[in-house]
Amino acid sequence: MPGRFLAVCVMLLLATQATALTIYKYTDANGVVTYTDKAAAGAQVFVFRDRMVERIQQQVKLETKKHDAGETLLVRNDLYAPVEIELRLEQLQNAGGVPDKPIRWVLPPRSKIRLATLAPLDPAQPMHYKPRLRTALGDPRLLPKDYDYPLPWRGGPFKLTQGANGKYSHFTPKGRYAIDIAMPEGTPILAARAGMVVSIENHQSGRGNNPSGNYVRILHDDGTMGVYLHLMRGSVTAQVGQRAELGSLIARSGNTGNSTGAHLHFVVQRNVGLALESIPFDFNQPVGSLPNFAVVGQ
């Protein structure tokens, strides 16, 4: 199957159509799975979902503190990264102290702030409102600094199977500038830039529920984030809340999540304003060359 996967990727990368191609998946009588852009009897459309299940809502929480004067709304950020939030109050009934505009703020890591205090306009009547909280990792006020990334693995040389703006799956805002590198499962994956480990997944087997499979997200000092996807189950050594140093082992490559062959999906993202988007980046050497990390024996 990896051979077929690489062939499909090469075909897609050479395509000149501006829109995303339709990919079909079918299984023959021998149980062999094939991915192709040609419709075949019994084939199903393969849907790529470019999203990461990081459970941010469970770690950025809106809290309500009731008191004699009314209610105070607070938001708590339990992440080891800044978070941009927007709070809207809707379906208002008998509520005073409501801000004229949605409240937007950037919470530092591991912090809590008061957003608003509401009080009933008529104390004899109940107060009603519906809060809507939007969140996005990172501080959009920070600007990326020039940085050439070392190849984030040990071994090789390996081949690029899908680059930026690839028609197979790299066509959405979160993954437009991502790259896929085919490599044997278990290849050591190294931090290509130092930073704080803010989110990981280490327990997914096979396709699972998360399209990204097992992953590591590292927040860099300039607010950008390096994300390493489809990692081997149980291989993630990076720990949330700890700093990953340049060249340190963080995991091993795998074939988990929305993946059709063992490879590393690497992307650099930043918060562009209540939304994470991938941004262009450069490696400091060709993908098909021997990594610097391997040369120095890291």
QUIBEL-V372556 format. One record per helix or strand. SS is the DSSP state (~ for helix, > for strand). FROM is the first residue (numbers start at 1). TO is the last residue. If there is no record, write none. Layout:
SS;FROM;TO + SS;FROM;TO
This chain:
~;2;14 + >;23;27 + >;33;36 + >;44;46 + ~;56;58 + >;60;67 + >;70;77 + >;83;93 + >;95;96 + >;103;107 + >;111;120 + >;128;137 + >;148;149 + >;153;153 + >;159;162 + >;179;182 + >;188;190 + >;195;201 + >;214;219 + >;225;231 + >;243;244 + >;249;254 + >;263;271 + >;276;278 + >;282;283 + ~;292;296
